[in-house]
Amino acid sequence: MAYLIDRRVQGKNKSAINRERFLRRYKGQVKDAVTRAIKGRSITDVENGEKVSIPVKDIGEPNFGHAHGGVWETVSPGNKEYLKGDRINRPRGGGGSGRGQAGNSEQITEDDFIFELSREEFLNYFFEDLELPNMVKTQLASTTEFKNLRAGYKLSGTPSNIHVLRSLRGALGRRIAVGGRSRRRLQEAEQELLALLEKHTPEDAPQVISLRRELHHLRTRLLAIPFLDPIDLRYSNRIKVPKPSSQAVMFCIMDVSGSMDEAKKDTAKRFFILLYLFLKRAYDRIDVVFIRHHTQAAEVDEDEFFNSRESGGTVVSSALHLLIKIMHERYASSDWNAYVAQASDGDNWDNDSVTCRDLLSSAVMQAVQYFAYVEITDGEPQNLWQEYAQIAEQYSHFAMQKIESPADIYPVFRELFKKQPK
């Protein structure tokens, strides 16, 4: 019977198969650690690896010990005061000799076991509860593509990269340079021999014999010059150059009113992360703009975008007004491809929803590549959904879907960004 042993190493000479076994065994703990890491991580930094920690008590495994059993005797070294049959008092527990201060907590704490997840492992755990197919996982985790450009020739390389024409040209020049002197002398010697033979010089004459020997030597010398020498070989040199790509801007708009709880914000963040990874495949440079709104809209950083708490009503048009202003001031050039992702629970003032529809139709849709709206709610669609439905009928690059749970994020994302028929 044959046994296959996987001896691949992965970082600091660690076994790859042991690492995979560890991740499978403690999948629940690693997944919880990844979830905690996502909440404190930037959208633009989500595709990197992560150091996760697992409590030591969670990775402890049961083990079997062999008890002595029965009656047994031991001999302790250095015993001078006890004999067989003596009873020994149980030692009293005493304090340690340490000088540190005692803690106030009664709970016993232990250090965490910390290890680092790779980029692919982190993305796999992040997308696991989104029912992401393996093929799409690989596509989202793919690296930047390069294209090969010719950059002259080099003296070494693989046989498939040999440049035949350039190699033969070099070989011809070498043969001309190396055999030029001998070739000229060969022509002169042939003319001298012809002149002697025209004068009816005998074949056994010393001059004729000498010229024939020299001609034989020159022809042999010219034939000894190799047709193609290794020094003549030239290989095509190619260098990798990043593919030129245009730049994009991603606008993240989210309702932060009192009706948007932490669970809805976490669902919105996952949707924004998925959109960022999707755009990262096509663009090298992506600017991310965060706009939060309740009754008023403001451009904020990512930390405030996801973590600040607000209360009160909702006026979605304030965010669209700010979106139009930012696009005209900073991203008005045709070099920018603008993508907008809006997340809300759909709650909005009745009159304001009509204003939102007019702003999208008159100013926003003409300036963006794509507009995706997700309504995070498990109830009936709100008035904002009804107004946006009219925009979806007019513009093919406007899409809207409803999300009820985190598991719906990726199916909704595929529906929003599926390939449109030409």
N, C-alpha and C positions, 0 to 999 in steps of 0.2 A: 504494500500500500504506500502511495506517495503522499507526502505532507508538504503543503505550500506554506512557507513562513514569510510573512510580510516584514521586511527589515527597513522599510522607508523611515527616514528621520524627518522631523519637522521642528525646527527651532531648537538650538542648544542640544542637539543629538538626542532629542526625545522621540520615542516611537510613535509613528502616525496612527497605527492601529490601536495602541493603548489610549491615545488621545480620543479617538472616535468612540471607544468603549466607555471611557469616562463620561463623554458628553451624552451618550445614550443613557447611561445609568442615572445621571443626575440632571436629566432633561428639565424636570420641573423647576429645580432650583436655578438652573442657568437661564431659563426663560423668564423667571421672575426678576433675576438680576438684569437681564436685557431690558425688560419693561421699565425698571427703575432708571436705567441708564438713558433711555430714550426721553424720559420726562425732563432730564436735566441737560439734554444735548441740543446743539444747534442744528437746524435743518441742513445747512450747507456742510456740516461735519458728520452727517449721519452715516455716510458710506465708509467711514474708516472703522478700524477694529475698536475693541473696548476691553479694558481691564475690569473683570467682574469678580465679585467676592461672594463666597458661600460660607456660612457658619460652619465651623469645624464639626459641631454636633450633628449636622445634616449629612456629613459624608462618612460618619463612623459606621463600621460594619460589625455585625455580631461575630464572635469567634468562640471556639470550643476549647475548654481547658480540661486537663486530666487531673482529677483529685487523687490524693493518696489513698484514702479509704482504709478501713480496718485499723489495726493497731500497728504503729510503726515507731521506731526509735531513731533518734539522730544524735550525732556527736558534734558538738559545737567547738570549734577551736578556741583555745585560750580559757577554757572553763576551769576555775580553781575553787569555786565555792558551792557548787551544786553536785549532788549525787543522784543515782537512779532512784526514782520514787519521790523526790522532793517536789513540792508544789510551788509554782512561780506565780506571784501576784501579777495581775494585769497592770501594765504601766498606765499611769495617768496621762491624759492629753495635756500638753502644754503649749504655750504660745511659741511662735517661731522667733528666730533671732533677727529678723529683718527690722530695719529702722524706718520704713515707709509708714505713711499715714493710712489708717483704715478708711475704706470707702463708706459712703452713707447708704448705698444700695445693698439690699439683701440678696439680690440676684447674682448668681455666679456668671461671670462673663468669660468668653474665650476669644482668642484671635480668630479672624476670618481667614479662610483659604482663598488666596487671590491668584488668578491666572488670567491670561490674555486671549481673547477671541480674535481670530483673523477677520478680515473684511468680509469674506464670503460666509463664514460661520455666523457673523453678526447679522448679516442681511437674511440669512436663512431663518434664524430664530425670530427676527423682526417680522418677516412676512408669513410666518407659519400659520397664525390664526386667521390670515386673510385668504386661505385656500389658494395660494399662489402656485401654479404649475411649475414643475422643475425647469422646463424650457424657458419660461419667462423669467424665473429667478436668475438663470445664467445670463440672459440678455441684460437684465438690470444691473448685474454685477460685472459686466464686461468692461475691459479697460479701453483707453483711448486708442483709436486706430491711426496708423501711419501709412504713408505711401512711399514707395521706393523711387528715387530719382537717380539717373545716371550722373556720375561725377568722375569722368575720365577713366583711366586704366590703372591697374596695379600689377605687381610682379608675382603675386601669389593669390590662390583662390581655389575654388572647386572646379573640377573638369567641366561641369555644366555651364560655367561662366566664362569659358575661354572665348576670346574674341578672335575668330579664325582669320579674318582679313587683316587685322592689326598685327597678328602674330606672323603671318606669311610676309607681310610688308617688312617687318623687322628682320626676318630671316633672309630675305633677298638683299637687304642693305648690308647685312653682316657678310654674306657670301661675296658680294662685290668688293667690300672693303678688305676682307682677308685674302682673297685670291686675285686682286687686281695686279699686283706686281708680278706674280707668277704667270698670269695670263699674258701680260705684255711681253715678258721674256719668252714665252712659248711662241708667240707670233714672230718675234725676231729670229728665234732659233730655226723655225720652219723656213723662213725666207733665206737664211744663210745656207741651210741644207739644200734648198731648191737651187740656189745659185751654184753650189758646188757640183750638183748633179748635172746641171746644164753645161758645165765645163768638162763633162765626161771624167769626173774624178772617180777613181776606183772606190768600190764599196769598202775595201779593207784599208782605206787611207785613214791615218790617225785622226784627221779633222772630222771625217764623216762618222767614224765610230764614236768620237767624243760628243758630237752633236746629237746622234741618236740616243746615247745614254742620257744626255741632259733632257731631251724631249720626253723620254720615258719617265724620268724623275719628275718633271714638271706636270705631266698628265696625272701621274699617281698622286702627286701632292694636291692637285685640284680636285680629284675624285675623293680624296680623304676629307674634304670640307663637308661636314654634315649638312643635309638639306634643311633640317629643322633641329635646332639646339634648345635645350630647356631654358636657356637665357633669352630666347626669342619669344617665349610665351607671354602673352598679355591677357589679363583677365578684366572683365568689365567690373568697374567699381560702382556700387550703388549705396546711397545713403538714405536713411529714413527721415522723412520730413513730415511733421504733423499736417493733417489735411486742413486746408483753409476752411474755416467755418465762420458764419456770421454770429453776432452776439444777440442775446435774448434777455428780456427782463420779465420777471415773474412777479405778478402782483397777488398778494395774499390778503383777502378781505374777509374779516370775521366779525360776527355780531358778538359783543361782550356784555350785553344787557343782562338783567337779572334772570331771564329765562334760560340763558346758556350756562348750564352747570359744568363741573369739571369733567364729567364723563363725555359730554358733547365736545368740549374743547379738546380733549385727548383724541377723540375720533377725528376732529378736524385737522389736528396736527399730523396724524397718520396720513390723511389724504394729501396734505400739502407736501409731506415728505415723498410720497409716491410720485407726485407730479414733478418734484424737483429731480428725482432720479431719472424719470422719463425724459425730461428736457436735457439732462446732463449727457445723454447718449448722443444728442445731435449738436450741441453747442459747447464750445470750450469755455466761453465766458457767459456767466449768468448772474445778473443782478437780481436780488430778491428785495422787494419792497413790501413792508407790513403796514396794513391800514386796519385799525380797529375802530369800531363805532358803537354807540348806543344812540343817544339823541344827537350827539356830535361826533365827528370823525377826526382822527389824528393819525399821523404817521409816527410809528414807534419802532423800537428795536425788537428783536425776537423775544427776549426775556419778558419784556412788558406785554408783548402781544399775547403770549400764552398764559402768563401768570398773574396779571393784574385782574382785580375783581371790581366789577361795576354793578350798579343797580339802576333801575329806572326803565323808561320806555325805549322804543327802537324807532330810529329814523334812518332807513337804509340809503336814502338819497344823499345824505351828508357824505357817505363813503364814496358814492359815485361822483359827486362834485369834486372831492379831493383827488380821486383817481384821474379825472380829466385834467385837473390842474397840474398834477405831477407829470403826466404824459406830455403835455404841451411845453412844460418848462425844462424837463431833463431828457425826455425820450421822444422828441418830436422828429428826429432824423429817421430816414428810411432804412438806416443800417440796423435799427433795432427791431426785433421781432417780439411783440408784446403778447404775453399770455396772462389771463386773469382767472383766478380761482376764488370763488366766493362761497363761504360756508355760513349757514344761518339756520335757525329753527323755523324760519318762515313767518315769524310774528312781526308785524309791521302795521303802522297806521294806515287806514284804508286809503285816504287821499294821497299818502306818500307813495304807495305802490304804483299808482298811475304815473306819478312823477318819475319814478325809477324806470318805468317802461319807456317814457319819452326820452330820458337821458341816454338810455342804451340805443335806442333807435336813431337818435339825431347825432350823437357824438362818439359814443364808445365803440360800437360795432365796426365803424369804418376805420378805426385806428388799431385794432387788435387782430392778432392771428387767430386766437381762439378764446372763447369765454366759457368756463365751466362753472355751473352753479349746482351745489349739493345742499339739500335740505335735510338736516339731521333731526328727525322726529319720528316717533312711532304712531302719531295720530294722523288725522286727516290733513291734506294740503291746506296751507293758509292762503291769504289773499295775494301775497307776493308771488306764490307759485302760479296762480291763475294769470297774473299779468305777464310773468316771464314766459308762460306758455305761448303767448302771442308772439313774443320775440323769436322763440324757437321755430315757429312756422315761417317766419320771414327770412331768417339767416341760417345757413347751413353750418356756420362755424360757431353757433351757440348751442350748447348742450346742457341739459339739466336732468338730474336724477335724485332719488330719495334714498337716504341711508337710515336704517333702523338700528343696526348693531355694527360693531367693529368688523364682524365677518363679512359684511356687505360691502366693505370699502373697495376691495379689489375687483369684484364683479361689476360694481358701479363704475370704477375707473376704466375697465375694459370697454364698457358700453359707451362711456363718454369719449374715449379716444380710439375707437375702432376705425379701421380704414374706411374712408368714404368711397363709394363707387365713382369712377371717373365719368 
